[in-house]
Amino acid sequence: MYPVKLGYNEATRRIQSLIENGHNSEALVTSVFTIEKTLRRVLRALILSAGFPSAQATTLMDKFDGLQKIKDVWHCFDPQLQKLSDFLPAQTVQAISETQTMRNKLVHGAKVFKLDLCKQEAERALAALDTLRNTFEERYGFDGWSLIKARRKSALHTDSRVKLPAASGKPAP
């Protein structure tokens, strides 16, 4: 929905505009989408930081569809091997989970919510998004809202713990 080039401030301004104009259910859907997109962007940056080339990062990210799968694999790529819930405030984790559940019920037609509740939850999601962005910027130096350079060549196995074959294809001594 909102590309990185648009920028974080403009993306959140547009969500606020939806709320101000009474499009509360759309604001909820958009704010939760923006949270998920931010998580995906930061996870992809962590995968690249781990040494995977961009093509492999794309392949991996294709497997991590949905917020739960992103949460499940986060610790595999976090430099301190921590889960999201280990370093995000509990209220932020709870807000993300609850607003995502509400968004899913709304989008899939399982339940209709009052507009006042949608507004309240959209604002809650925006607050969680701010905390998420600030936490990522502080922790990783990347908040998901800027472009990162692609990695063409793998940087994996540069400090291997097992014997790897030499570049010629012959086993290393």
Secondary structure, DSSP 8 states (H G I E B T S, - for coil): ---GGG-HHHHHHHHHHHHHTT-HHHHHHHHHHHHHHHHHHHHHHHHHHTT--HHHHHHHHHH--SHHHHHHHHHHHSTT---HHHHS-HHHHHHHHHHHHHHHHHHTTS----HHHHHHHHHHHHHHHHHHHHHHHHHHS--SSS------S--TTTT-SS----TTSS---
